[in-house]
Amino acid sequence: MPEKLAKLERRIGYKFRDPQLLERALTHRSWAHENRPDIETERVAQNESLEFVGDSVLGLAIAEELYLKNPKLNEGQLTLMKHRLVSTGTLAIVAVGLDIGSFLRMGRGEEKTGGRAKHALLANALEALIGAVFFDAGYIEVRHFVKKIFAKELRKATPDTSVDYKTMLQEKLQSERLGTPVYRVTKTEGMPHARTFSVEAVWQNGQAEGQGSSIKSAEMMAARLALESINGGSGRSKVKQPKGRSRTANEPK
């Protein structure tokens, strides 16, 4: 383990004063359960408490960086960007870039089910790592650490790219006690290098269809149109994006 810890320290650009903090941050509860039969010892040996702290520290560090770098944006725009940056998806991307999965300690069962590649597990481990840096060196150091490892994602973050219409639609439907929306590809047109996809979003009280240069962008447009339909109180009306419409610069790819 010491050699692996040193390798990860070089990768993340931070050397721990207390290596046990790093070791704990990399220990999944499945490993602690198999190797620490005493419940209290198991709790101390795994990373969930560090993850809890890291989640809060990460949120503060990202909020501070967004505030300082975007003085003209309002609270709503900053909130959108922060939500996207601290999401499980973004955390998993950063964790994969640091190859954190290769350094995790996990139980045999978790290993067999592909635990090292699970996005939720990787995101939790990254939060635990951030919590470990916080306890090892304090907030100023962990703020620099977060800024460094999230540099690429911070550069890409804008209010427009941070809007997740699919999540917004799901939350909207849940708030109205309606079922989860279903997305299905209805049409694929064009040459392989210039495809246009049509995707339909269907929910209990209606449906909406969007187009895009990828299935993901078409789904996102369909979700946006669905939200417009629901918020406009159009009931079961079918909202479709006109064919041939070109994608705007702000629309997700």
C-alpha positions as CSV (number, residue, x, y, z in Angstrom):
1,M,0.0,0.0,0.0
2,P,2.8,2.6,0.8
3,E,4.1,2.4,-2.8
4,K,0.6,2.8,-4.2
5,L,-0.1,5.7,-2.0
6,A,3.1,7.5,-3.1
7,K,2.2,6.9,-6.7
8,L,-1.3,8.5,-6.2
9,E,0.3,11.4,-4.3
10,R,2.5,12.1,-7.4
11,R,-0.5,11.8,-9.6
12,I,-2.7,14.3,-7.6
13,G,0.2,16.6,-6.9
14,Y,-0.2,16.5,-3.1
15,K,1.9,14.7,-0.4
16,F,0.1,13.9,2.8
17,R,1.5,14.7,6.2
18,D,-0.6,11.9,7.6
19,P,-0.6,9.0,5.0
20,Q,-3.3,7.2,7.1
21,L,-5.8,9.8,6.0
22,L,-5.1,9.0,2.3
23,E,-5.4,5.3,3.1
24,R,-8.7,5.7,4.8
25,A,-10.0,7.9,1.9
26,L,-9.3,5.0,-0.5
27,T,-11.0,2.4,1.7
28,H,-14.5,1.4,0.6
29,R,-16.8,0.1,3.3
30,S,-16.9,-3.4,1.6
31,W,-13.2,-3.8,2.4
32,A,-13.6,-2.6,6.0
33,H,-16.5,-5.0,6.5
34,E,-14.4,-8.0,5.3
35,N,-11.3,-7.0,7.2
36,R,-12.6,-5.2,10.3
37,P,-15.0,-7.6,12.1
38,D,-15.6,-5.0,15.0
39,I,-18.3,-2.6,13.9
40,E,-16.7,0.5,15.5
41,T,-13.3,-0.4,14.0
42,E,-14.9,-0.9,10.6
43,R,-16.5,2.6,10.8
44,V,-13.1,4.2,11.5
45,A,-11.3,2.2,8.8
46,Q,-13.5,3.2,5.9
47,N,-14.1,6.4,4.0
48,E,-17.8,7.4,4.4
49,S,-17.1,10.0,7.1
50,L,-14.4,11.6,5.1
51,E,-16.8,11.6,2.1
52,F,-19.4,13.4,4.2
53,V,-16.9,16.2,5.1
54,G,-15.4,16.3,1.6
55,D,-18.9,16.9,0.1
56,S,-19.3,20.1,2.1
57,V,-15.7,21.3,1.5
58,L,-16.0,20.7,-2.2
59,G,-19.2,22.6,-2.4
60,L,-17.6,25.6,-0.6
61,A,-14.5,25.6,-2.7
62,I,-16.4,25.4,-6.0
63,A,-18.8,28.1,-4.9
64,E,-15.9,30.4,-3.9
65,E,-14.1,29.8,-7.2
66,L,-17.3,30.4,-9.3
67,Y,-18.0,33.6,-7.3
68,L,-14.6,35.0,-7.8
69,K,-14.3,34.1,-11.5
70,N,-17.8,35.2,-12.6
71,P,-18.6,38.5,-10.9
72,K,-21.3,39.4,-13.5
73,L,-23.4,36.2,-13.0
74,N,-26.4,36.1,-10.8
75,E,-27.1,33.6,-8.0
76,G,-29.3,31.4,-10.2
77,Q,-26.6,31.1,-12.9
78,L,-23.9,30.3,-10.3
79,T,-26.1,27.7,-8.7
80,L,-26.6,26.0,-12.0
81,M,-22.8,25.8,-12.6
82,K,-22.1,24.6,-9.0
83,H,-24.8,21.9,-9.3
84,R,-23.2,20.6,-12.5
85,L,-19.6,20.7,-11.1
86,V,-20.4,18.8,-7.9
87,S,-22.7,16.3,-9.6
88,T,-21.8,12.6,-9.5
89,G,-21.1,12.6,-13.3
90,T,-18.5,15.4,-13.0
91,L,-16.9,13.9,-9.9
92,A,-16.6,10.6,-11.7
93,I,-15.0,12.2,-14.7
94,V,-12.4,13.9,-12.5
95,A,-11.9,10.6,-10.5
96,V,-11.3,8.7,-13.7
97,G,-8.8,11.3,-14.9
98,L,-6.8,10.8,-11.7
99,D,-7.2,7.0,-12.0
100,I,-8.5,6.8,-8.4
101,G,-10.3,3.5,-9.1
102,S,-6.9,1.7,-9.4
103,F,-6.0,2.7,-5.9
104,L,-9.2,1.8,-4.0
105,R,-9.4,-0.9,-1.4
106,M,-12.6,-2.8,-1.7
107,G,-14.1,-6.1,-0.8
108,R,-14.1,-9.2,-3.1
109,G,-17.7,-8.9,-3.9
110,E,-17.5,-5.2,-4.9
111,E,-14.4,-6.0,-6.9
112,K,-16.2,-8.8,-8.8
113,T,-19.1,-6.5,-9.7
114,G,-16.9,-3.9,-11.3
115,G,-16.7,-1.5,-8.3
116,R,-13.6,0.3,-9.6
117,A,-15.6,1.6,-12.6
118,K,-18.8,2.5,-10.8
119,H,-19.4,6.3,-11.1
120,A,-21.1,6.6,-7.7
121,L,-18.3,4.8,-5.9
122,L,-15.6,6.9,-7.7
123,A,-17.4,10.1,-6.9
124,N,-17.7,9.2,-3.3
125,A,-14.0,8.3,-3.1
126,L,-13.0,11.6,-4.7
127,E,-15.1,13.4,-2.0
128,A,-13.4,11.4,0.7
129,L,-10.0,12.3,-0.8
130,I,-10.9,16.0,-0.7
131,G,-12.0,15.5,2.9
132,A,-8.7,13.9,3.7
133,V,-6.7,16.8,2.2
134,F,-8.9,19.2,4.3
135,F,-8.0,17.4,7.5
136,D,-4.4,17.0,6.5
137,A,-3.7,20.7,5.7
138,G,-6.8,22.9,6.2
139,Y,-9.1,24.8,3.9
140,I,-6.6,27.0,2.0
141,E,-4.6,24.0,0.8
142,V,-7.7,22.0,-0.1
143,R,-9.1,25.0,-2.0
144,H,-6.0,25.0,-4.2
145,F,-6.2,21.2,-4.5
146,V,-9.9,21.4,-5.7
147,K,-9.1,24.2,-8.1
148,K,-6.2,22.2,-9.6
149,I,-8.0,18.9,-10.1
150,F,-11.2,20.5,-11.4
151,A,-9.4,23.0,-13.6
152,K,-10.6,21.5,-16.9
153,E,-14.2,21.2,-15.7
154,L,-14.2,24.8,-14.3
155,R,-13.0,26.1,-17.7
156,K,-15.9,24.4,-19.5
157,A,-18.6,25.5,-17.0
158,T,-21.0,28.1,-18.2
159,P,-24.7,28.7,-17.2
160,D,-25.8,27.4,-20.6
161,T,-23.7,24.2,-20.5
162,S,-24.8,23.5,-16.9
163,V,-28.5,23.2,-17.5
164,D,-29.6,19.6,-17.2
165,Y,-33.1,19.6,-18.7
166,K,-33.5,15.8,-18.2
167,T,-33.0,16.1,-14.5
168,M,-35.2,19.1,-14.3
169,L,-38.0,17.3,-16.1
170,Q,-37.7,14.3,-13.8
171,E,-37.8,16.4,-10.7
172,K,-40.8,18.4,-12.1
173,L,-42.7,15.2,-12.8
174,Q,-41.8,13.8,-9.4
175,S,-43.1,16.9,-7.7
176,E,-46.4,16.4,-9.5
177,R,-46.4,12.7,-8.6
178,L,-46.1,11.6,-12.2
179,G,-44.0,8.8,-13.5
180,T,-40.4,9.0,-14.8
181,P,-40.3,10.2,-18.4
182,V,-39.3,7.7,-21.1
183,Y,-37.1,8.6,-24.0
184,R,-37.1,6.8,-27.4
185,V,-35.4,7.4,-30.7
186,T,-38.1,7.9,-33.3
187,K,-35.9,8.7,-36.4
188,T,-32.3,8.8,-37.6
189,E,-31.5,10.8,-40.7
190,G,-28.5,11.8,-42.7
191,M,-25.1,10.3,-43.5
192,P,-23.0,8.6,-40.7
193,H,-20.8,11.7,-40.3
194,A,-23.7,14.1,-40.2
195,R,-26.6,12.3,-38.5
196,T,-29.7,14.0,-37.0
197,F,-31.6,12.1,-34.3
198,S,-35.2,12.6,-33.3
199,V,-36.0,11.6,-29.8
200,E,-39.4,11.6,-28.1
201,A,-39.9,12.2,-24.4
202,V,-43.1,10.6,-23.1
203,W,-44.7,11.2,-19.7
204,Q,-48.1,10.6,-18.2
205,N,-49.8,13.7,-19.5
206,G,-48.0,14.3,-22.8
207,Q,-45.0,14.0,-25.1
208,A,-42.5,16.2,-26.7
209,E,-40.0,15.6,-29.5
210,G,-36.6,17.2,-30.1
211,Q,-33.8,16.8,-32.6
212,G,-30.0,16.9,-32.3
213,S,-26.7,15.9,-33.7
214,S,-26.5,13.2,-31.0
215,I,-29.1,11.1,-29.1
216,K,-28.1,12.9,-25.9
217,S,-28.6,16.4,-27.4
218,A,-32.0,15.3,-28.9
219,E,-33.0,13.9,-25.5
220,M,-32.0,17.2,-23.8
221,M,-34.1,19.2,-26.3
222,A,-37.1,17.0,-25.9
223,A,-36.8,17.4,-22.1
224,R,-36.6,21.2,-22.5
225,L,-39.7,21.2,-24.7
226,A,-41.5,19.0,-22.3
227,L,-40.8,21.4,-19.5
228,E,-42.1,24.3,-21.6
229,S,-45.2,22.3,-22.3
230,I,-45.8,21.4,-18.7
231,N,-45.1,24.9,-17.4
232,G,-47.3,26.3,-20.1
233,G,-50.2,24.2,-18.8
234,S,-50.8,22.6,-22.2
235,G,-52.0,19.3,-20.8
236,R,-51.6,16.5,-23.3
237,S,-50.5,18.7,-26.2
238,K,-47.7,17.3,-28.3
239,V,-44.8,19.6,-28.7
240,K,-42.5,19.0,-31.6
241,Q,-39.4,20.9,-32.8
242,P,-39.7,21.8,-36.4
243,K,-37.6,19.7,-38.7
244,G,-34.6,21.3,-40.3
245,R,-34.0,23.6,-37.3
246,S,-30.3,24.2,-36.8
247,R,-28.9,23.8,-33.3
248,T,-28.2,27.0,-31.5
249,A,-24.8,27.8,-30.0
250,N,-26.2,27.3,-26.4
251,E,-27.9,24.0,-27.0
252,P,-26.0,20.9,-25.6
253,K,-24.4,18.6,-28.0
